[in-house]
Amino acid sequence: MTSAEPSFELLPGADGSPVILHVPHSARKIPPEVRAGIVLDDIALERELDHIVDAHTATLAQRAARASRLTPWRFVNRLSRLVVDPERFPDEREDMLAVGMGAVYTKTTHRADLRPPDSDPEPLIERYFRPYAKAMTQAVADRLAATGRAVIIDVHSYPSAPLPYELHGEGPRPAICLGTDSFHTSPELLAAAREAFAPCGGTGLDSPFSGTYVPLAFHGAEARVDALMIEIRRDVYMTEPGGPAGPGLTRLARALAALVDAAAR
């Protein structure tokens, strides 16, 4: 990827759809200039990517979009979250910084060094994080202008066994974890998700991960932005860690399409 190529992609949906499927953690790609700042050797880096990447979630969103009655928009990160994590913020809360998982990671999932502890995150934030946040903000603003509302469905996965970096790994690990926000997750959207994913092994709430992504310009201020995080336990649909997808992906795509349809209504 050259400096002229975007690190993310907004894939258009129907003009009348308020839904954005946000896929921030599906990619493995790391530009060479960013790779130079990572202290892991190639084998260790590939192993870390196996653990940290939400594998096949871009494919899941693509299949769900194709199966939906009203095609949703898709905002997809094309770079690994080891470049920057677009769902963190530069002033990330202290507990995530403590495990080296701010906007620019300094630690791995197993708490080994990923970057030198004194590395400066600002160049990566300026080059990758801020353009991503600006584009996602604009995508939400466009849905608000076009339809009067926006629905962000954040598509993630997580390992069946907790990793050392997890802050709340001792909690329940349901097949589908639904992450919510007290301001932005409507009861209707949450109920629709529970119904849609019931055939996929059942759902749980805010464990082992909580919250959902809303651009800062709207967070806690724009009630027309509805948001929900979908965290899929990886053994439901793939071989862990970092292996191929299985037949569970098809069932999940149907469920996600059903949620998109319900949200669009």
C-alpha positions in Angstrom: 0.0 0.0 0.0 1.5 3.3 -1.1 0.9 6.6 0.7 -1.6 7.5 -2.0 -3.8 4.6 -1.3 -6.6 4.9 1.3 -6.4 2.8 4.4 -10.2 2.3 4.5 -13.1 1.9 2.1 -16.7 3.1 2.2 -18.7 0.7 0.1 -22.0 2.3 -1.0 -25.4 0.9 -0.1 -28.9 1.9 -0.9 -29.7 5.7 -0.8 -32.5 5.0 1.6 -30.6 2.8 4.0 -29.6 4.3 7.4 -27.3 1.3 8.2 -23.5 1.3 8.2 -21.8 -2.0 8.8 -18.5 -1.0 10.4 -15.7 -3.5 10.0 -12.6 -2.1 11.8 -10.4 -5.2 12.6 -10.6 -7.7 9.8 -7.4 -6.9 7.9 -3.8 -8.2 8.3 -2.1 -5.7 6.0 0.7 -3.6 7.5 2.6 -1.1 5.3 6.4 -1.6 5.2 7.1 1.8 6.8 4.8 0.8 9.7 6.3 -2.7 9.9 9.7 -1.2 10.4 8.6 0.2 13.8 7.4 -3.2 15.1 9.9 -5.2 17.1 8.5 -8.7 16.5 10.1 -11.0 14.0 8.1 -12.2 11.0 7.0 -15.4 12.6 5.9 -13.8 15.9 4.1 -11.0 14.0 2.1 -13.6 12.0 1.2 -15.3 15.2 0.1 -12.0 16.8 -2.1 -11.3 13.7 -3.7 -14.7 14.1 -4.8 -13.7 17.6 -5.7 -10.0 17.1 -7.4 -10.0 13.7 -11.2 -10.4 13.6 -10.8 -12.8 10.7 -13.5 -13.1 8.0 -15.6 -10.3 9.4 -15.3 -8.3 6.2 -16.6 -11.4 4.3 -19.4 -11.7 6.8 -20.4 -8.1 6.2 -20.2 -8.5 2.5 -22.5 -11.6 2.5 -24.9 -10.0 4.8 -25.1 -6.9 2.6 -25.9 -9.0 -0.4 -28.6 -10.9 1.5 -30.3 -7.7 2.9 -33.5 -6.4 1.4 -32.1 -2.8 1.5 -28.3 -2.9 1.0 -26.5 -1.3 3.9 -23.4 0.8 3.6 -20.1 -0.8 4.6 -17.1 1.1 6.2 -14.1 -1.3 6.1 -10.6 -0.9 7.5 -8.1 -2.2 5.0 -5.2 -2.2 7.4 -4.4 -4.2 10.5 -5.4 -2.7 13.8 -1.7 -3.1 14.6 -1.2 0.1 12.4 -3.8 2.1 14.4 -6.9 0.9 16.1 -9.6 3.3 14.8 -11.9 2.4 17.7 -9.6 3.6 20.3 -9.0 7.4 20.8 -5.8 9.3 21.3 -6.9 10.0 24.9 -8.0 6.4 25.5 -9.0 5.5 29.0 -6.1 4.6 31.4 -6.9 0.9 31.7 -6.4 0.3 27.9 -3.3 2.4 27.9 -2.0 0.3 30.8 -2.1 -2.9 28.7 -0.5 -1.1 25.7 -3.8 -1.0 23.7 -4.4 2.7 23.0 -4.9 4.1 19.5 -1.4 2.8 18.7 -0.6 -0.5 20.3 2.7 -0.9 22.1 2.0 -4.4 23.5 0.7 -7.6 22.0 -2.2 -9.7 23.1 0.2 -11.6 25.3 1.6 -8.4 26.8 5.0 -8.7 25.0 6.5 -5.6 23.4 5.1 -4.7 20.0 6.8 -1.4 19.6 9.5 0.3 21.7 7.8 1.8 24.8 9.1 5.3 24.0 7.8 5.2 20.4 5.9 8.3 19.3 2.3 7.5 18.3 1.6 10.9 16.7 2.9 10.1 13.1 0.6 7.1 12.9 -2.3 8.9 14.4 -1.9 11.8 11.9 -1.4 9.5 8.9 -4.0 6.9 9.6 -6.2 7.5 12.6 -7.5 11.1 11.9 -8.4 10.5 8.2 -10.3 7.3 9.2 -12.2 9.1 12.0 -13.0 12.0 9.6 -14.3 9.7 6.9 -16.4 7.7 9.3 -17.9 10.9 10.8 -18.8 12.0 7.3 -20.4 8.7 6.5 -22.6 8.9 9.5 -23.5 12.6 8.7 -24.4 11.5 5.2 -26.8 8.8 6.5 -28.4 11.4 8.8 -28.9 13.8 6.0 -30.3 11.2 3.6 -32.6 9.2 5.9 -32.9 11.3 9.1 -31.1 8.7 11.2 -28.0 6.4 11.2 -27.5 2.9 12.5 -23.9 1.8 13.1 -23.5 -2.0 13.5 -20.0 -2.7 14.5 -18.8 -6.2 13.3 -16.2 -7.9 15.5 -15.1 -11.4 16.6 -13.3 -12.6 19.8 -11.4 -15.8 20.8 -13.2 -18.6 22.7 -10.5 -18.5 25.4 -9.5 -15.2 27.0 -6.2 -13.6 26.0 -3.9 -12.0 28.5 -4.6 -8.4 27.4 -8.4 -8.7 28.1 -9.5 -6.5 30.9 -12.7 -8.6 31.6 -11.8 -12.0 30.4 -13.2 -13.7 33.4 -16.8 -12.9 32.4 -19.2 -14.9 30.2 -18.2 -15.6 26.7 -21.5 -16.2 24.8 -21.7 -17.2 21.1 -22.7 -13.6 20.3 -21.7 -10.7 22.7 -23.8 -7.6 22.1 -21.9 -4.4 23.1 -24.1 -1.5 24.0 -24.0 2.2 24.8 -26.4 3.7 27.3 -27.2 6.7 25.0 -26.9 5.2 21.5 -28.2 1.6 21.7 -32.0 1.7 21.4 -34.1 -1.1 23.0 -35.5 -1.8 19.6 -32.1 -2.4 18.0 -31.0 -4.6 20.9 -34.2 -6.6 20.7 -33.7 -7.1 17.0 -30.2 -8.3 17.4 -31.2 -10.8 20.1 -33.9 -12.2 17.8 -31.7 -12.3 14.7 -28.8 -14.1 16.4 -30.8 -16.5 18.5 -30.2 -19.3 15.9 -26.4 -18.8 16.2 -26.0 -20.1 19.7 -27.6 -17.3 21.7 -26.5 -13.8 22.8 -25.1 -12.2 25.9 -24.7 -8.5 26.9 -21.5 -6.5 27.3 -19.3 -9.5 28.2 -16.4 -10.0 27.6 -16.5 -6.7 25.7 -18.8 -3.7 26.1 -19.6 -0.5 24.4 -19.9 0.3 20.7 -18.3 2.7 18.3 -19.8 6.2 17.6 -17.7 9.0 16.1 -16.9 11.6 18.7 -18.8 14.3 16.9 -22.0 12.5 17.6 -21.2 10.5 20.8 -23.6 11.4 23.6 -25.0 14.2 21.6 -27.0 13.0 18.6 -29.8 10.6 19.6 -30.6 9.8 15.9 -27.4 7.7 15.8 -28.2 4.2 16.9 -25.3 1.8 17.5 -24.6 -1.7 18.5 -21.4 -3.9 18.6 -21.6 -7.5 17.5 -18.8 -9.6 18.9 -18.9 -13.2 17.5 -17.0 -15.9 19.4 -14.6 -17.3 16.8 -15.2 -21.0 17.4 -18.8 -20.4 16.2 -17.6 -19.9 12.6 -13.8 -20.5 12.2 -10.8 -22.5 13.2 -8.8 -20.7 15.9 -6.5 -18.9 15.8 -6.4 -17.3 12.4 -7.7 -20.3 10.5 -10.3 -20.8 7.8 -14.0 -20.0 8.1 -16.5 -22.9 8.4 -20.2 -23.3 7.7 -21.1 -21.2 10.7 -20.2 -18.1 8.6 -23.3 -18.7 6.4 -25.6 -18.9 9.3 -24.1 -15.7 10.8 -24.5 -13.9 7.4 -28.2 -14.7 7.4 -28.5 -13.4 11.0 -26.6 -10.2 10.3 -28.8 -9.6 7.2 -31.9 -10.1 9.3 -30.6 -7.5 11.8 -29.8 -5.1 9.0 -33.3 -5.5 7.6 -34.8 -4.9 11.0 -32.6 -1.8 11.6 -33.5 -0.4 8.2 -37.2 -0.6 9.1 
